[in-house]
Amino acid sequence: MAGRRTRRYLLNLRIERDNAALYARLAELADDARLARAYRRIAEGERANAAFWESRLHELGAVVPPPRARLRVRALGRLAQAFGTEFVMPTVVRLEHADHGATPVDRSGHRDHFLPAPARTARGHSHRAQSGNTLRAAVLGANDGLVSNASLVMGMAGAAASDRAVLLAGLAGLVAGACSMALGEWLSVNSSREFYQAQITERAERLAVAPEDGVRHIAGIYRDKGLGRAEAEHLAEHLAETPRAALDAVVREDLGVDPAELGGSAWSAAASSFCLFAFGAAFPVAPYLFLHGHGALFGSMAAAAVGLAVIGTGTSLFTGRGVLFSVARQFGITVAAAAVTYGVGHLLGAAVAG
């Protein structure tokens, strides 16, 4: 039993050390001073969390390994240096919350060990997991399918390919793109679920080994929500009597997720991504099912224009821009992409034909 607990604590220590090293590196690389301060505060909090687990390991008489830079941290640091910090940490502290403090000390003087690593903000401003607006995801998924397949069809048409070849290429692009989108979404949801599950497991262990810390943390949450000190402490103590309720409160406030859901079904997300991409990709290829020659090409253009109008209208619903502006922008982007692929296809077709 002690050996199993030691392994868990060592894993938690490794995670906290990795996070501390990563955020310290991001603080060095951040161009924005406010974001750099937020990263430094997060790194300080992670170091405090690492010290928490080190003390628990010492209590068990375990050997605490020295800190070392792991491959994951070094790789992410290099990517951040090459492409910017937001490339590797798109869900870290938002700039509007950066000055609220990442690792606050609660009013009793006890440093909070429960704040989440990836998007740590001050109490009352905890990061909410962004599952994304459903309409926005639907519109963007369909838009990806339409633009990519319209470009593919125009490229094949520019190469003077036969109607049958254009149709086959369009259908292949539809299936391949939809499968790729579905797989990407499945991996994304599962990765998010695994991340949150690891965070929940760590918080459950902390509540188990240091319940008094959990009571102070929960009390601080409710004080920041407006309750008086006595009422907040009473409520926290009441929740602590039921470990599951205490964990639920900590997870909801720190991570902004429902422990029972953790991002929803990966299979549902994959299926919806597949269908939405295929829906958009079907517009430019459908006319080739029943038209031929120039009629099929012009029909493909007309169908793509209809699809762009629908998608542009949907885009205007969540951007707040006018419908005409949104449709014109979608049309301009797609025409540019299709023109490039048509030209490239024409050149390649002529080169291959000799």
Secondary structure, 3 states (H helix, E strand, C coil): CHHHHHHHHHHHHHHHHHHHHHHHHHHHHCCCHHHHHHHHHHHHHHHHHHHHHHHHHHHCCCCCCCCCCCHHHHHHHHHHHHHCHHHHCCCCCCHHHHHHCCCCECCCCCECCCCCCCCCCCCCCCCCCCCCCHHHHHHHHHHHHHHHHHHHHHHHHHCCCCHHHHHHHHHHHHHHHHHHHHHHHHHHHHHHHHHHHHHHHHHHHHHHHCHHHHHHHHHHHHHHCCCCHHHHHHHHHHHHCCHHHHHHHHHHHHHCCCCCCCCCCHHHHHHHHHHHHHHHHHHHHHHHHCCCHHHHHHHHHHHHHHHHHHHHHHHHHHHCCCHHHHHHHHHHHHHHHHHHHHHHHHHHHHHHHC
